[in-house]
Structures are given as structure tokens and as C-alpha cells.
Amino acid sequence: MTMNNKTKKSLAIWVAGVLAGSLPLAASAGPTVNFGEQGSVTFNYALQMWGQYEDYTSSNDDGDQTDFFLRRNRLTFSGQYNDYVGFYAQLEGGVDSKDGEDDSSTFFRDAYLTLDYSDPLRFMAGRFKNTFSRENLEACLEPLTLDRSAMSFTPFAGSRDTGVAMWGNLADGALQYRLMLADGREADEVAQDNPRMTARVHWSPLDPEYDYGYRGTYLGTQKVFTIGFAYDTQADVAYSDFNTGRNSAEDYTATTADVFFEYPTAAGTFTASAATFDYSIDNAINEDPDLALPANSELDSSYGKVGYLFPNKIGIGRLQLFARYDTSDFNLDSGLLDNTTTAGGFNYYIDGQQLKLTGEYRSVDFDNVESATNPTLQDHDQVTLGFQMIF
């Protein structure tokens, strides 16, 4: 029996998904140990070392500072129990020596199981990246710019959450859906401990992005155009009258829309990405909230990123230039946090993402700087040089 082209394409996507769908995108695979006929475990180590200059030191010190620290320091275990069940666990000891804080704690950044029944029907259970924003889902070891923006992290649980997810690829990988049920905000201040619910969908008419995670750049290996939308909600996450009665419980809702484009040509590879975010708890932050309610619970923000990868090597590696522009309106009555960030820099790939140098200049401009006495809320510049190795 012979397979037609459509069947072959579907099978190829499914096989690739089984191999990669159980773990975030990784630039390389380390040593692998096999167990029995179906079991295996792969070990990876990744390190990001940054040297950073800022023209302020802390919230009460506006003097310049230069700091060397480990931005990320990770040991990963990933593999398969059998053809259907997989696992992923990642130990993190990052942000070590930042601002003089040595010997940072080591903890499990991720720990989850996967069940890949078929390409259209996959499951995850444990602690893993929440499925809301594209930039959060982009591999932090494979970004276009130096790092991701804080706006891509939701107000509650940050970049990861603990729960279950169902996701899959349809239409030969052109359409992907995700549904996630997780803890969300859990604290004594929460009006009622309801689950957090997240839904995301994307459409990729060119080469499919069929993994759970994305990349900030594919380094010219794929032609990608992806449009994504997501919705995030949790009922009764905060009181707007926390200190004066606790009768008004407010719901959290968030939406995002994003687009990603990368296209290789003979003249080089062009990359562009943009997204908008709207986080809200019905203005509770400006009423009478609990002190733990984060400022980004009322946030309208957006970013735009562009990149250009030269077609040929320059010296021993390949050079990629990038720039980004972020705007954040926190909708706080004080207006102190509203800011615009402009950044530009380069990636120099000595051996792809496995061995690279990144340099970035960043300028942060605050809208209401005249009212700010905190140096971190005043206009400032930042220069970072980073080195990355993945084994």
C-alpha cells in the first residue's frame, strides 16, 4: 500500500511531534540513555552568563553599577517512558550573583508528564509554561532579542503554572489549539479559590509551528507566518474593597493577539514579531485592594521586534541584528510605572544556539518621571553582553 503526499506529511508531523512535543524547544540534545525497548532519558545543561551595566543601582541608589551574574543555569532531564508517555524536569539555579546575591536557591523550574495519544490530541500534567502568550512560550534559550519582556508573563503564576493542558495540531499542523486548567492565583487574599482557565489558538499557513513551545528565531531554517490569539481568566481573584468589607470580588481576564514572521532569502533571513496584551481585574488595583495584588493586574501593553540574519558567516560565526520597541500602560492612578522601552543589539552564533554571544543596548523612558523619586522609575539605560552554552 502506498501513501499519498498528504498522508506522508501528516505522518511526518505526528512523528516529529512525538519526539519533540513532550518538552520545550531545545537547541541541542545532550547524552541519551535508553531503557528497555521504549524508555529513554536525555540530559542537557545550559548556562547564560551576563555582564550588565546600568546607570542606577537600586531603588534608593542612582549611582552606576556593573554586575556579572548567571542569568540562567539549568540541568534538564527529558525522555519517554514509552511511545505515548513522556516526562520533562528542569532544575534551575539562575540569577546567581545578581546584585551581590550569591548562592541562589536551586529548584524545579518545570516538572511534568506528557501523554501523546495522537498529533491532534495531547495532554500535559504538572508544572509547565502557561499557554497564554507567544513570547512566554518562546524558548528562553532561543530568543530573537536578549530576553523576553515582563509583559508576556501573566500577573499570577508568572511564566509557569501547575495544572493540566490539552492541545494538538489540526489541518496538517497549520492550526493548533490549547486548553489549560491551572492554579492561577492562590493566597489568603483571594476571594475564592477558583481554577484558572486559558485557551490559545494559532494558525500557520506556511511551515507549521507544531510544538508546544515556539522559537524567537528559526535562524533561516523555516518559512513561518503565524497568527495567535489567547484568552486567560480566573474568577474571584481579588477584592476591590479588601480593607473595607470584602464584599466586592473581582474576576481576572486577559487577552493577547500576536503575529510572527520569518522568511529566509538569498539576501539573508528577515524576522518580525508583534503582540498586544490586555490584563484587567475590573480596576481593583485603583480601589481598595490587598497589598499583594500585582501592578500588572491592570496593564495594556505591546511589543514589536525585528531581526536580520546575514546570509553568510562573518568570521567564525553568523551575525544577526535585532531591535525591539515595548510600550506599557499600567492604568494606575499614579501613572508612575507607564514606560516605553527601546532596544537594539546582536546575536553572534558561533555554533547555532549552542554557543553564542549576545549584546544589547536598552533605553527605558518613563511617562511620569517628574513625580518619581525611585531611581528604578526614572529614565535609565542598560548595556548587556551575554554568553550562552547549551550541552
C-alpha positions in Angstrom: 0.0 0.0 0.0 1.4 3.5 -0.9 0.7 6.7 1.0 -0.3 9.9 -0.8 1.6 13.2 -0.1 -0.9 14.5 2.4 -0.8 11.2 4.4 3.0 11.3 4.4 3.0 14.9 5.6 0.6 14.2 8.4 2.7 11.2 9.5 5.9 13.2 9.4 4.3 15.9 11.6 3.0 13.3 14.1 6.4 11.6 14.4 8.2 14.9 14.9 5.6 15.8 17.5 6.0 12.6 19.5 9.8 13.2 19.6 9.6 16.9 20.5 6.1 17.6 21.8 6.8 16.4 25.4 9.4 19.1 26.1 10.1 22.8 25.4 12.1 23.5 22.3 15.8 22.9 22.8 18.7 23.9 20.6 20.5 20.6 21.1 20.2 17.3 22.7 22.8 16.0 25.2 23.6 12.4 26.0 20.8 9.9 26.0 20.4 6.7 28.0 18.0 4.1 26.7 15.9 1.8 29.0 14.3 -1.3 27.5 12.6 -1.1 24.1 10.8 2.2 24.5 12.2 4.1 27.5 14.9 6.8 27.4 16.2 9.8 29.2 18.2 12.7 27.8 20.4 15.1 29.8 21.0 18.8 28.9 23.0 21.5 30.6 22.5 25.2 29.7 24.3 28.3 31.0 23.7 32.0 30.3 26.4 34.3 31.7 25.7 38.0 31.6 27.7 41.1 32.2 25.5 44.2 32.7 25.9 47.9 33.1 23.0 50.1 34.4 23.0 53.8 35.3 21.3 53.1 38.6 22.0 50.6 41.4 18.8 50.2 43.3 15.5 51.9 44.4 17.5 54.1 46.7 20.8 54.5 44.9 21.1 56.3 41.5 24.7 55.5 41.0 26.0 53.4 38.1 26.7 49.7 38.6 28.3 46.9 36.6 27.2 43.3 37.5 28.3 39.9 36.4 25.8 37.1 37.1 24.4 33.7 35.9 21.1 34.7 34.2 20.2 31.0 33.6 21.8 27.9 35.0 19.8 24.8 34.1 20.0 21.0 34.2 17.3 19.2 32.2 16.1 15.6 32.2 13.7 14.7 29.5 12.5 11.5 27.9 9.9 8.8 27.2 8.5 6.1 29.4 7.1 4.5 26.3 5.8 5.6 22.9 2.9 7.6 24.5 4.0 8.8 27.9 6.9 11.2 28.3 8.4 13.4 31.0 10.4 16.7 31.5 12.1 18.0 34.6 14.3 21.1 34.7 16.5 22.2 37.7 17.2 26.0 37.8 19.9 27.8 39.7 19.7 31.1 37.8 20.1 34.8 38.6 23.0 33.8 40.8 25.4 36.6 41.9 22.9 39.2 40.7 23.2 42.4 42.8 25.6 40.6 45.1 23.2 37.8 46.0 25.3 34.7 45.7 24.4 31.1 46.2 20.9 31.3 44.8 18.4 28.5 45.5 18.1 25.6 43.2 14.5 24.5 42.4 12.5 22.7 39.7 11.5 25.3 37.1 9.5 22.6 35.3 8.3 19.1 36.1 5.6 17.5 34.1 4.3 14.4 32.3 3.0 14.2 28.8 0.6 11.9 27.0 0.8 12.0 23.2 -2.2 10.0 22.1 -2.1 11.5 18.6 -1.0 14.7 17.0 -4.4 16.3 17.4 -4.8 15.1 21.0 -2.0 15.6 23.5 -2.0 16.1 27.3 0.4 17.6 29.9 0.2 17.5 33.7 2.4 19.1 36.2 4.2 22.4 36.3 5.0 23.9 32.9 4.8 27.1 30.9 1.3 28.7 30.9 -0.1 28.7 27.5 -1.2 32.4 27.2 1.4 34.5 25.4 3.6 33.6 22.5 6.7 35.3 23.9 6.5 33.4 27.2 6.2 30.2 25.2 9.3 31.1 23.1 12.3 29.1 24.3 14.3 31.4 26.6 17.5 29.9 25.2 16.4 30.7 21.6 15.0 34.3 21.7 15.4 36.9 18.9 16.3 39.6 21.4 18.3 39.4 24.6 15.3 38.2 26.7 11.6 38.3 26.9 9.6 41.3 28.1 7.9 41.1 31.5 4.6 42.0 29.8 4.5 38.4 28.4 4.2 37.0 32.0 0.7 36.9 33.4 0.0 38.6 36.8 -0.5 35.3 38.6 1.9 32.4 38.5 4.3 34.3 36.2 5.8 32.2 33.4 4.8 28.8 34.7 1.7 27.3 36.4 0.7 24.0 37.9 -2.2 22.2 36.2 -3.2 20.2 33.1 -3.4 21.1 29.5 -4.9 19.5 26.3 -3.5 20.6 23.0 -3.0 19.4 19.5 -2.4 20.1 15.8 -5.1 20.1 13.1 -5.0 20.6 9.3 -1.5 19.1 8.9 -0.2 21.3 11.6 -1.5 24.6 10.2 -4.0 25.0 13.1 -3.1 24.5 16.7 -5.3 24.7 19.8 -4.5 24.6 23.6 -6.7 24.5 26.7 -5.2 24.7 30.1 -6.7 24.4 33.7 -4.3 25.5 36.4 -4.0 27.0 39.9 -3.6 30.7 39.0 -3.7 33.0 42.0 -3.6 31.2 45.3 -3.3 33.2 48.5 -5.1 34.2 51.7 -6.2 37.4 49.9 -8.1 35.5 47.2 -11.8 35.9 47.4 -12.5 32.3 46.3 -10.0 29.7 45.1 -11.3 29.0 41.6 -9.2 27.4 38.8 -7.5 29.5 36.1 -8.6 28.7 32.6 -6.6 29.5 29.5 -7.3 29.0 25.8 -5.0 29.6 22.9 -5.2 29.1 19.1 -2.8 29.8 16.3 -2.8 29.5 12.5 0.4 28.9 10.5 -0.3 28.8 6.7 3.4 28.3 5.8 5.7 25.9 7.7 3.9 24.7 10.8 4.9 25.5 14.4 3.6 22.2 15.8 5.5 22.1 19.2 4.1 23.3 22.5 6.8 25.9 22.6 7.9 28.4 20.0 11.2 29.9 19.0 12.1 33.6 18.7 14.0 32.8 15.6 14.5 29.7 13.5 17.8 31.0 12.0 16.5 30.8 8.5 15.6 27.1 8.6 11.9 27.6 8.1 9.4 29.9 6.4 7.0 30.9 9.1 3.9 33.1 9.4 1.8 32.5 12.5 -1.1 34.5 13.9 -2.2 33.6 17.5 -4.9 34.6 20.0 -5.4 33.7 23.6 -7.8 34.3 26.5 -7.0 33.9 30.2 -9.4 34.1 33.1 -9.9 33.3 36.8 -13.0 34.2 38.8 -12.9 36.0 42.2 -9.2 36.6 42.4 -9.3 39.8 44.4 -11.5 42.1 46.4 -11.8 45.7 45.3 -12.8 46.5 49.0 -10.3 44.3 50.8 -9.9 46.6 53.8 -13.4 47.9 54.0 -15.8 45.0 53.9 -14.6 42.3 51.4 -18.0 42.2 49.6 -16.8 43.0 46.0 -14.9 40.1 44.5 -13.5 40.8 41.0 -12.6 38.5 38.2 -9.3 38.4 36.3 -9.4 38.4 32.5 -6.7 38.8 29.9 -6.4 38.7 26.1 -3.5 38.7 23.7 -3.0 38.7 20.0 0.3 38.1 18.3 1.9 37.6 14.9 5.3 36.1 14.0 7.0 36.1 10.6 10.4 34.7 9.5 11.5 34.3 5.9 14.9 33.2 4.6 16.1 34.7 1.3 19.4 34.8 -0.6 20.0 38.2 0.9 19.5 37.0 4.5 16.7 36.0 6.9 14.2 38.5 7.9 12.2 38.2 11.2 9.4 40.3 12.6 7.1 39.7 15.6 4.5 41.8 17.5 1.9 41.3 20.2 -0.7 43.2 22.3 -1.8 42.4 25.8 -4.8 43.5 27.9 -4.8 42.4 31.6 -7.6 43.5 33.9 -9.3 42.9 37.3 -12.0 45.5 36.8 -9.8 48.3 38.2 -9.4 46.7 41.6 -5.8 47.9 41.9 -7.1 51.5 42.0 -9.8 50.8 44.5 -9.1 49.2 47.9 -7.1 46.0 47.0 -4.9 43.7 49.1 -1.3 44.7 49.2 -0.2 41.6 47.3 -2.2 42.4 44.1 0.5 43.0 41.4 0.6 46.2 39.4 0.3 44.4 36.1 -3.2 43.2 37.0 -4.3 46.3 35.1 -2.0 46.6 32.1 -2.3 47.5 28.4 1.0 46.8 26.6 2.5 45.8 23.3 5.8 45.0 21.7 7.4 44.8 18.3 10.6 43.0 17.3 12.6 42.8 14.1 15.7 40.9 13.1 18.0 40.3 10.2 20.4 37.3 9.9 23.2 37.8 7.4 23.3 35.0 4.8 26.9 34.0 5.2 29.4 33.6 8.1 31.3 36.6 9.3 34.4 35.3 10.9 33.8 32.0 12.7 30.0 32.6 13.2 26.8 34.1 11.8 25.6 37.6 12.8 22.0 38.5 13.5 20.9 42.1 14.2 17.8 42.9 16.2 15.7 45.7 17.6 12.5 45.9 19.8 10.1 48.5 21.0 7.8 48.0 24.0 5.1 50.2 25.5 3.4 49.6 28.9 0.4 51.5 30.3 -0.3 50.1 33.8 -3.6 52.0 34.2 -2.6 53.1 37.7 -3.9 56.4 39.1 -0.3 57.5 39.9 1.0 56.8 36.3 4.4 56.1 37.8 5.0 52.8 36.0 4.0 53.7 32.5 7.0 53.4 30.2 8.5 52.9 26.8 11.5 50.6 26.1 13.7 50.8 23.0 16.4 48.2 22.5 18.8 47.1 19.8 21.6 44.6 19.6 23.1 41.5 18.0 23.4 37.7 18.3 26.7 36.1 17.1 26.1 32.4 16.6 29.4 30.5 16.9 27.6 27.2 16.8 23.9 28.0 16.4 22.1 28.5 19.7 24.5 26.0 21.4 27.3 28.6 21.5 26.5 32.3 21.0 27.3 35.9 22.1 24.5 38.4 22.6 24.9 42.2 23.0 22.1 44.6 23.7 21.6 48.3 24.5 18.3 49.2 26.1 16.8 52.6 27.0 13.7 52.9 29.3 11.7 56.1 29.3 9.0 56.7 31.9 6.0 58.8 31.1 5.7 60.5 34.6 9.4 60.7 35.6 8.9 64.2 37.2 7.0 62.6 40.1 9.3 59.6 40.7 12.0 59.7 43.4 12.8 56.0 43.0 15.8 55.6 40.5 14.2 52.4 39.1 11.2 54.5 38.0 13.3 57.2 36.2 14.7 57.1 32.7 17.7 54.8 32.5 20.0 52.9 30.1 21.3 49.4 30.2 24.0 47.6 28.3 24.3 43.8 28.5 26.8 41.3 27.0 25.7 37.7 27.3 27.4 34.3 26.6 25.3 31.1 26.2 26.3 27.5 26.0 24.0 24.5 25.7 25.2 20.9 26.0 
